[in-house]
Amino acid sequence: MTETSRIGPHKPLRDATAVGWLCASIVHDFRNPVSAIHAAAEMLQGIEHAPTIVKRLAVNIHRATCRMRDMLAEFTSLGHENMTPTEDCNLRDLIVAATQAALAEVESHNVRIRIDVSSEIELPMVRQRMERVFVNLLTNSLEAMPSGGEVRIAARGATGCILVEVEDTGSGIPPAIRDRLFEPFVTAGKEDGLGLGLALSRRTVRDHGGDLWTEPASGARFVLRLRDG
């Protein structure tokens, strides 16, 4: 992928009529049941003398519904021009939180996640949105390595930005979708996948003044360019 194609103008995802209708439908249909599950999980956590496994499951359910609420809020934001104000976020802490969330979403055995990111990197970001980007990338990697493997996340400084690489030892990106990977509704190998995760992830990174692309590797390698300041 050339430098021009990486940082050139992009057509906002919200311009796609089909995506707009899908977002409205998801938010409308999911908000109430998600709220009900969220409230039930809170009640379970508050029960005295509940078995340890019940407490643990309640915590996991509560965390999952929190992430679902964040996702619904992100879908809603597609129809608005203004982005939530940024805050200074520690990049390593954000990635660690995303790693924990991804591991909770995908039952994966014998997968090692190696984080080579300095604890001194602070960037202006909307934390929930950027954390979801890394959750999406890590979830894809975990699902691509059902028998085990390794994911490496590394960050390095560049002129006016931070480059973050997320690379796994899975089977790589299917050739059939490689050229359309960031288009809405493009997916392969996922029975229940909508093909929106990477499209939304790139949109989020670009909203932050950066970009997201892939590079050749034996597995899958994604590179994020994040604006430094």
C-alpha positions in Angstrom: 0.0 0.0 0.0 1.5 3.4 -1.0 1.9 6.3 1.3 -0.7 8.3 -0.7 -3.3 5.6 -0.3 -2.7 5.5 3.4 -3.2 9.1 4.3 -5.3 10.5 1.4 -8.9 11.7 1.7 -11.4 9.1 2.7 -15.1 8.8 2.2 -16.9 8.8 5.6 -18.4 5.5 6.5 -21.6 7.4 7.5 -22.2 8.2 3.8 -23.2 4.6 3.1 -27.0 4.4 3.4 -26.9 0.8 4.2 -24.6 1.3 7.1 -26.7 4.1 8.4 -29.8 1.9 8.5 -27.9 -0.9 10.1 -26.6 1.3 12.8 -30.0 2.7 13.6 -31.4 -0.8 13.7 -28.7 -2.1 16.0 -29.0 0.7 18.4 -32.8 0.5 18.6 -33.0 -3.2 18.9 -30.1 -3.9 21.2 -30.2 -1.0 23.7 -33.0 -2.3 25.9 -31.9 -6.0 26.2 -28.3 -4.9 26.8 -29.5 -2.6 29.6 -31.5 -5.5 31.1 -28.6 -7.9 31.1 -26.3 -5.1 32.5 -28.7 -4.5 35.4 -29.1 -8.2 36.1 -25.3 -8.7 36.2 -25.1 -5.8 38.7 -27.7 -7.5 40.9 -25.8 -10.9 40.8 -22.6 -9.2 41.9 -24.4 -7.7 44.9 -25.8 -11.0 46.2 -24.2 -12.0 49.5 -22.8 -15.5 49.9 -23.1 -16.2 46.2 -20.8 -19.0 44.9 -17.5 -17.8 43.6 -18.2 -19.0 40.1 -21.5 -17.0 40.1 -19.6 -13.9 41.1 -17.0 -14.4 38.4 -19.6 -15.0 35.7 -21.5 -11.9 36.8 -18.4 -9.8 36.6 -17.7 -11.1 33.1 -21.3 -10.5 32.0 -21.1 -7.0 33.4 -17.9 -6.2 31.6 -19.3 -7.6 28.3 -22.4 -5.4 28.5 -20.2 -2.3 29.2 -18.3 -3.1 26.0 -21.6 -3.6 24.2 -22.8 -0.2 25.4 -19.6 1.4 24.1 -20.1 -0.3 20.7 -23.7 1.0 20.5 -22.5 4.5 21.3 -19.9 4.2 18.6 -22.5 3.1 16.1 -24.6 6.1 17.1 -21.7 8.5 16.6 -21.4 7.5 12.9 -24.3 10.0 12.2 -22.7 12.9 14.0 -19.9 15.2 12.8 -18.3 15.9 16.2 -16.2 13.4 18.0 -16.1 13.1 21.8 -13.3 15.3 23.2 -9.9 13.5 23.6 -8.0 13.0 26.7 -4.3 12.1 27.3 -4.2 8.3 27.5 -1.3 6.0 28.3 -0.9 3.9 25.2 0.4 0.8 27.0 -2.4 0.9 29.7 -5.0 1.2 26.9 -3.5 -1.8 25.0 -3.3 -3.9 28.2 -7.0 -3.2 28.9 -7.9 -4.1 25.3 -5.9 -7.3 25.6 -7.9 -8.3 28.7 -11.1 -7.5 27.0 -10.2 -9.5 23.9 -9.2 -12.5 26.0 -12.5 -12.4 27.8 -14.4 -12.3 24.5 -12.6 -15.1 22.8 -11.8 -18.4 24.5 -8.3 -19.0 23.2 -5.7 -21.5 24.5 -2.0 -21.4 24.1 -1.9 -17.9 22.6 0.9 -15.6 23.9 0.4 -11.8 23.7 3.6 -9.9 23.8 3.4 -6.1 24.4 6.5 -4.1 23.5 5.1 -0.7 24.2 6.8 1.9 26.4 4.9 2.9 29.5 5.9 6.6 28.8 3.8 7.1 25.6 0.9 9.4 26.2 -1.4 10.3 23.3 -4.6 12.4 22.9 -7.4 9.9 22.3 -11.0 9.0 22.9 -10.1 6.1 25.1 -13.2 3.9 24.7 -13.1 4.2 20.9 -9.4 3.5 20.5 -9.5 0.7 23.0 -12.2 -0.9 20.8 -9.9 -0.7 17.8 -7.3 -2.8 19.6 -10.0 -5.2 20.9 -11.1 -5.7 17.3 -7.6 -6.4 16.0 -6.7 -8.7 18.9 -10.0 -10.6 18.6 -9.4 -11.2 14.9 -5.9 -12.5 15.7 -7.1 -14.8 18.5 -9.9 -16.2 16.3 -7.3 -16.9 13.6 -5.2 -19.0 15.9 -7.5 -21.6 17.5 -4.6 -24.0 18.1 -2.3 -21.4 19.6 0.3 -18.9 18.5 1.6 -15.5 19.3 0.5 -11.9 18.9 3.1 -9.1 19.2 2.1 -5.5 19.7 5.0 -3.0 19.3 5.2 0.8 19.2 7.9 3.1 17.9 8.2 6.8 17.4 8.3 8.4 14.0 8.1 12.0 12.7 5.1 13.6 14.5 3.5 10.2 15.2 3.6 6.8 16.9 3.5 3.7 14.8 1.9 0.6 16.4 2.3 -2.8 14.8 -0.1 -5.7 15.7 1.2 -8.9 14.2 0.1 -12.5 14.7 1.3 -16.0 13.7 -2.0 -17.0 12.2 -2.9 -18.0 8.7 -2.9 -14.4 7.5 -5.5 -12.4 5.6 -7.5 -14.4 3.0 -6.4 -13.3 -0.6 -10.1 -13.0 -1.6 -10.7 -10.0 0.7 -7.2 -8.5 1.0 -7.9 -5.6 -1.4 -11.3 -4.8 0.2 -10.4 -5.5 3.8 -11.5 -2.2 5.2 -14.8 -1.9 3.2 -18.0 -2.4 5.2 -19.6 -5.9 5.1 -16.4 -7.6 3.8 -15.6 -10.7 5.8 -14.4 -14.3 5.3 -14.3 -17.3 7.6 -16.7 -15.9 10.2 -20.2 -17.4 10.2 -21.6 -14.6 12.3 -19.4 -11.8 11.2 -20.9 -8.6 9.8 -17.6 -7.3 8.3 -17.8 -4.0 10.1 -15.0 -4.3 12.7 -12.1 -3.2 10.5 -14.1 -0.6 8.7 -15.1 1.0 12.0 -11.6 0.6 13.3 -10.0 2.5 10.4 -12.7 5.2 10.7 -11.9 5.6 14.4 -8.1 5.9 13.8 -8.7 8.4 11.0 -11.0 10.4 13.2 -8.0 10.7 15.5 -5.8 12.1 12.7 -4.0 8.8 12.0 -4.5 5.8 9.8 -4.7 2.0 9.8 -3.3 -0.3 7.1 -1.9 -3.8 6.6 1.6 -4.9 5.5 2.9 -8.2 4.2 3.7 -10.8 6.8 3.6 -14.6 7.4 0.5 -14.0 9.5 -1.6 -10.8 9.7 0.1 -7.5 10.4 -1.7 -4.3 11.0 0.0 -0.9 11.4 -1.6 2.1 13.2 -0.3 5.6 12.7 -1.3 7.6 15.8 -0.9 11.4 15.9 1.6 12.4 18.6 0.1 15.6 20.1 
